[in-house]
Amino acid sequence: MKAVQGKPQHDRGGHHRETTSERQTPWQSIGISGMRNFISDRALSEKAALFLDVDGTMIDFAASPAEVFVPAKLIQVLDALERRLCGALALISGRTVAELDRLFRPLSLRAGGVHGAEMRYEPVPRLPTVEAARVLSANLWRSLNEMLDEFPGVFAENKRYSFAIHYRASPDLGPRLLNALRAFVVASGEDEWEIISAHFAFEIKGSGFDKGAAIEQFLARSPFTGRVPIFIGDDWTDESGFAAVARVGGTAYSVGEARPHVSGVFPDPASVREWLELAAAQMAPS
Ligand SMILES: [Mg+2]
């Protein structure tokens, strides 16, 4: 992992401890070992809250969202981390909570699903939803699918509070698809709908909920209250989350590329999984 805002490290005496190799790159490398020290500080690990995006962050992308592979080891690690953080761990995803349960079975983790439209504050098999989120209509779903007939290889996913339109199989269609979706939203006469951009996908959603708001709602509740949030995400839809943790003195990390408010970048989901495993091991009761 690499730090983006290359703050040189100073010891208490103010001596500069930056190494030659760190000076050679604009991104100061804090490395996995730096993060290990961070999380293994007992005082801090007992005060940390972990928020994790799923696709592109902890698991690798596949041809379609249904085809992703969740390593069994990751499920074990999340289970351990959740217990060692006294429950202060939540998935913050564009997927529905039901989908998250399917992926991480048998775990039933705290989660903000569909970008925070579905909030599960406690890991019980109930699915309370934020009042701000409105279910999109069946008519809209039908006309969206009719419109998408013109886009071979593109398919839509109905997440009730949002419609995700995936174009990974036809990446060249992206710009034309976005224009068509904009026209579609305008023609619908709804001024509350917005189009957000994810990894080879666009999403039509209502306004009033996003990943940042989901994280804020968790932080206002037990067992997250008073803990320092860490959020790891990978795409544009995570940026409201990065901003939310930065506002309260937490730390944001992105995957793949640097984004506003992040202090480090993991190269890929495999390195995030490796870090989560190290964190879980470091927090294991000795
Ligand atoms: Mg993602």
Residues whose N, C-alpha, C, O or C-beta is under 5 A from the ligand:
A	BS01	MG	D53 V54 D55 G56 T57 D234 D235
